[in-house]
Amino acid sequence: MLRILMLCLLASPTWLCAGEAPAHVNGAMTVNVYQARQLHALGAVFIDVRPRREWAWGHVEGAVHMNLAREFVGLSRAEWPRSVPLVVYCDSDVCPAGAEAVRLAVAWGYQQVFYFREGYFAWMLADLPQEKGRIDDIETLNAQAH
């Protein structure tokens, strides 16, 4: 079932189309870099859906890496609490992967999903807390969620 979902995701026209990511995703709140900074300070879980190589170059401090094509589908599992605030980001507003991940999180019943459309590039430009090279896995997300 999960393989079929991932195949559909990869074949989706929105995934294949280059260009600007949507400004809003139904069921989620789009946040700018300053709102994202506030959510970070409040302890929201940041999820980076960029490829692992980009993640290793730098990411939001404390973020969890979940590549959209592979790991992100793990959030669909029933054991994850749906009330955890999630801030999902990609590299910038021209990356549709962030919007697609947000759409999936909302569809899976997450109640507090924040779409950080401006992404990591805006976070870097604002000189907000970053780290490089740390590789997270699903256990880190589990610790943050509980």
ABEGO torsion letter per residue (X at the ends): XAAAAAAAAAABAAAABBEBBBABBBGBBBBBAAAAAAAAAAGBBBBBABBAAAAAAEBBBGBBBBBAAAAAAAAABAABBAABBBBBBBABAABAAAAAAAAAAAAAGBABBBBBAAEAAAAAAAGBBBBBGBBBBAAAAAAAAX
